[in-house]
């Protein structure tokens, strides 16, 4: 559990909201628009270069880790174990 926590970051806890950074979201959207305008066929370039498949593998591994940590956490709660590695998201 500790190793998963280190790699995956803080765990999700219902009821703890995260603060949204609107300026950051706008800057990100603007940056993506500029990049997409400057690099025609960006999606095709990412597929050919291997960046898109690598990102899909990364996202699949991240999802698998989150699911595994959730399963282990549920198992620990069901068996009455102390969860010393729980680090809820601060929000």
N, C-alpha and C positions, 0 to 999 in steps of 0.2 A: 504494500500500500504506500509506503514512504517513497519508493522509487517512482511509482506512478504519479504521486502527488508532486514530486520534484519536476518531472517531465511535463505533466499536463497543466500544472499551475493550480490555482485555487478551485475548490469544488463549488458547485452551484448549490445554494440553499434557498428554497422557496421563501418568499416574503422579503428577501433582501434585494432591493432593486439596485441597478447600477445607474450612475449618472451618465447621461448622453451628452457628448460634446458636439454641439451643433456646428460650431466654427470648424472643428476638425472634419466633420462629415462633409461640409461644403467644400473645404479645401481638397479633400480626397476626391470628391466628384469632379471638381474643376481640373485636378491633375489628371484624372483618368480621361477626361474629355480632350485635354491637350495631347496626351500621349497617343490616344486613338486617332487624333487628327494628323499627327506628325508621322505615324507609322501605319501606312496603309496595309491592309491584310494582316494586322497584328495577330489575329487568332490563328491564321494559317502559319505564320512564322513561328508561333509558340508550339504548334503541333509538330512542325517539321524539325525544329530544334530540340524537341524533347521536353521543353519546359512545362507544357500542359499535362502530359502524362505523369511527369514527376510530381506536379501539384496534386493531381488526382490520387496518386499513391500516398502522398503525405496526408491528404485529407482523410483517406480511408484508414490509415494507421492511427491518426488522431481520434477518429470516431471509435475505432476498436478499443483504444486505450480508455476512452471515457466510459464506454459500455462496461469494460472489464472492471474499472474502478467502482462504478455504480453497483455491479454485481457483488464484488467483494465487500463493499460497504454494507449492502443489504444483508449479506450473509453474516457479517460481523454483528450487526444490530440484532438479527434473529437469534444468534447464539449468545447474546449478552456480553460481547467483547467490548473493551474500552477502545474508543477510536481516538488514539492519541495523535494521529496524523491528520485529523480533520482541520482544514483551513478554509473556512467559509469565505465567500466573496464579500468584501467590504463595500457597502454601498449606501 
